[in-house]
């Protein structure tokens, strides 16, 4: 029967601020996961999450992840324009090519519940931490413009 003799007590590791900052900035790179970064650097995952939370709250001495808040926050909006849809005969007259007949959309009150359900939702996590959710039927160009507008604005 083998026995293990413990000769020393393992103590908590003291992480210098420079090392914490390096590990946290590695975890904040877009596409990186905090768990993988913690494992690579030999840090307990919960400790890395604690460092990130404390840094965001400004409670980690010497390290701040958020820029200082302005005295008066500036609101930013994306410009949106709504245009009424034209009837099929008006769009056909406006274009030189003959218009293809459009299928009649089912009335939502009469459509079965399965037809009214959303098929899927796209969820995009932006680099600034915001989440953008949209139907799968959204035009990719519109989604790209929305994502760009949300990336530029700062809360």
C-alpha positions in Angstrom: 0.0 0.0 0.0 1.6 3.3 -1.1 1.4 6.3 1.1 2.0 10.0 0.2 3.9 12.3 2.5 3.0 15.9 2.2 6.0 18.0 3.1 4.8 21.5 2.3 1.5 23.4 2.3 0.4 24.8 -1.1 -0.4 28.4 -0.7 -2.5 30.8 -2.8 -0.7 32.2 -5.7 -0.2 36.0 -5.8 -0.9 37.4 -9.3 0.9 40.7 -10.1 -1.3 43.4 -11.7 0.6 43.2 -15.0 -0.1 39.4 -15.2 -3.8 39.9 -14.4 -4.1 42.6 -17.0 -2.4 40.4 -19.6 -4.6 37.5 -18.9 -7.8 39.6 -18.8 -7.0 41.4 -22.1 -6.3 38.0 -23.7 -9.8 36.8 -22.5 -11.4 40.0 -23.9 -10.1 39.4 -27.5 -13.1 38.8 -29.8 -13.6 35.0 -30.3 -11.6 34.1 -27.1 -13.3 32.2 -24.3 -12.5 33.0 -20.7 -12.4 29.3 -19.8 -9.8 28.5 -22.5 -7.7 31.5 -21.5 -7.8 30.6 -17.8 -6.8 27.0 -18.6 -3.9 28.1 -20.8 -2.6 30.4 -18.1 -3.1 28.1 -15.1 -5.7 30.4 -13.5 -8.8 29.0 -11.9 -11.8 29.9 -14.2 -13.8 31.4 -11.4 -10.9 33.6 -10.4 -10.6 35.0 -14.0 -14.4 35.7 -14.0 -14.0 37.4 -10.7 -11.1 39.6 -12.0 -13.2 40.6 -15.0 -16.2 41.5 -12.9 -14.2 43.5 -10.4 -12.3 45.3 -13.2 -15.6 46.2 -14.9 -17.0 47.5 -11.6 -13.7 49.5 -11.0 -13.0 47.6 -7.8 -9.7 46.0 -8.9 -6.9 48.3 -7.8 -4.8 49.7 -10.6 -6.9 48.1 -13.4 -10.0 49.5 -15.1 -11.7 48.0 -18.2 -14.3 50.7 -18.7 -13.3 54.2 -19.8 -14.3 56.9 -17.3 -18.0 58.0 -17.6 -18.7 61.4 -19.1 -20.5 63.9 -17.0 -23.4 64.0 -19.4 -23.9 60.8 -21.5 -24.3 61.3 -25.2 -27.2 59.4 -26.8 -26.6 58.0 -30.3 -29.3 56.7 -32.6 -29.3 54.9 -36.0 -31.3 56.6 -38.7 -34.4 54.6 -39.7 -36.7 55.4 -42.5 -40.1 53.7 -43.0 -41.6 53.7 -46.5 -45.0 52.4 -47.4 -45.1 49.4 -49.7 -46.4 50.2 -53.2 -49.1 48.1 -54.7 -48.0 45.5 -57.4 -49.4 47.6 -60.3 -47.5 50.7 -59.2 -44.1 49.0 -59.0 -44.7 47.3 -62.4 -45.5 50.6 -64.0 -42.4 52.2 -62.5 -40.0 49.5 -63.8 -39.4 48.7 -67.5 -39.3 45.0 -66.9 -42.5 43.1 -66.4 -43.1 42.3 -62.7 -43.5 38.7 -61.6 -46.8 38.0 -59.9 -46.4 38.1 -56.1 -48.1 35.4 -54.1 -50.7 36.6 -51.7 -49.5 36.7 -48.1 -51.7 34.7 -45.8 -53.7 36.8 -43.3 -52.0 36.2 -39.9 -55.4 35.9 -38.1 -56.4 33.0 -40.3 -53.0 31.4 -40.7 -52.4 28.3 -38.6 -50.1 28.7 -35.5 -47.2 26.9 -37.2 -47.2 29.4 -40.1 -47.0 32.4 -37.6 -44.1 31.0 -35.6 -40.6 32.2 -36.2 -38.4 29.5 -37.8 -35.2 30.6 -36.2 -33.5 33.6 -34.5 -30.0 34.7 -35.3 -28.1 35.9 -32.3 -24.9 38.0 -32.8 -22.7 38.9 -29.9 -20.8 42.0 -30.9 -17.2 42.9 -29.8 -18.5 45.5 -27.4 -20.5 42.9 -25.5 -24.0 43.8 -26.9 -26.2 41.1 -28.3 -28.2 41.6 -31.5 -31.1 39.2 -32.2 -33.0 39.0 -35.5 -35.2 36.7 -37.5 -33.4 34.3 -39.9 -35.2 36.0 -42.8 -33.4 39.4 -42.3 -31.5 40.7 -45.2 -27.7 40.3 -44.6 -27.0 43.8 -45.6 -29.5 45.2 -43.1 -28.0 43.0 -40.4 -24.5 44.2 -41.2 -25.7 47.9 -41.0 -27.4 47.3 -37.7 -24.3 45.5 -36.3 -22.0 48.3 -37.5 -24.3 51.0 -35.9 -24.4 49.1 -32.6 -20.6 48.6 -32.6 -20.0 52.3 -33.1 -22.3 53.5 -30.3 -21.0 53.4 -26.7 -23.3 53.1 -23.7 
